[in-house]
């Protein structure tokens, strides 16, 4: 129980401060690189897409979601949404862009067919 409280506190403070680039924390691999770096070559785009989906899965697991955030738009849709965030803010890290996109999609109601 204490572990869950500690994790929830850590997550809550991270969510509140993720807009501050210095508070984004340390991301491994391409997640620590800028959005511009991610988009700079096809191989980096592929690497980043895989990284985004893994990071996204981690958010879902951490939030204990029954259904993945953005499930209605699929994997490619999630990547495209992160790309939109990156296009608007090319100097932020891929991890920050993914986190921002995740929480924006989390706040919206899921699209229905």
N, C-alpha and C positions, 0 to 999 in steps of 0.2 A: 504494500500500500504506500509506504513511504517513497519507494522507488517511483511509482506512478505520479505521486505528487511532485517529486523533483523533476521528472520528465515533463509534466504538464507546465510547471513553472518555467522551465527552460524553453519549452516550445512557445509559451505565451509571451515571454520576453523577446524571443527571436521574431515572432510575428509582429510585435509592436515596433521593433526596431529594424526590420529587414529593409526598410526604405533608405536607411543610412548605410552606404556602401561599406563603411568600416565595421558595421555590426553584422555583415553578411556571413562572417565566419570563414572557415577554411574549407574549400571544396577541392576534391582531388581530381586529377586529370583535366579534361577539357572544361569541366564545370567551373574551374577557377579562372579560365581565360575569358576574354571579352566576347560579346556577341559578334563584333566585327571579325575577330579571329575565327570564330565558329563558321562564319559565312564565307571565309576567304578561299576555300577550295572544296571540291566535291568530297574528298576523303575526310576533311574536317567536318563537313556537313553530315556525313554518314556517322562519324564518331559521335558528334554532338546529339544526333537523333537518338542513338542508342543510350547515351548518357541521360538525356531528358526522360526517356521512358523508365529507366531504372530509378532515377531520382523521384519521379512522379509516383512510382510504385511504393517507394519508401514513405512518401507523404501519406499515401492511402493506408499503408500498414500502420503508420504512426497514429493516424486518426481513427483507425479501426473501422474504416468505412465498409459497409456491406457491398456497396457498388462503387467502382472507381469514379472519382471526380472526372467529368468530361467523357464518361463512357459513351454518351450519346453521340459524340463527334468522332470517336475512334482514335486509334493511335496516331494516324496521320493528321487528324484534326488537332490533336494536342500539340504536335510538333509545329503545325502551322500557326497556332495561337501563340506559342512561344516565339516563333519567328516574327510575328506582328509586334510583340513587345520589344524584341531586339531591333527591329527596323526603327521603332520610335526612339529607342535608347541604346545605340550601338556600343557605347562605352561601358555599360554595366556588364557584370559577369553573367555567364550562361546560367549559373546556379541562381543568381538573383532574379534573372528574367523568368526562369522556370518557376521559382517560388511565387513571384508576383502573379504570373499567369494562373498557377494552380489556385491561389486564394481568390482571384477574381472569378474563376469558373466555379469555385466552391460556393461563392456567395449567390450566384445566379440560379434560378430554377432550371432544372434539366429540361431540354427540349423534348417535346413529345411528338411521336409520328402522327 
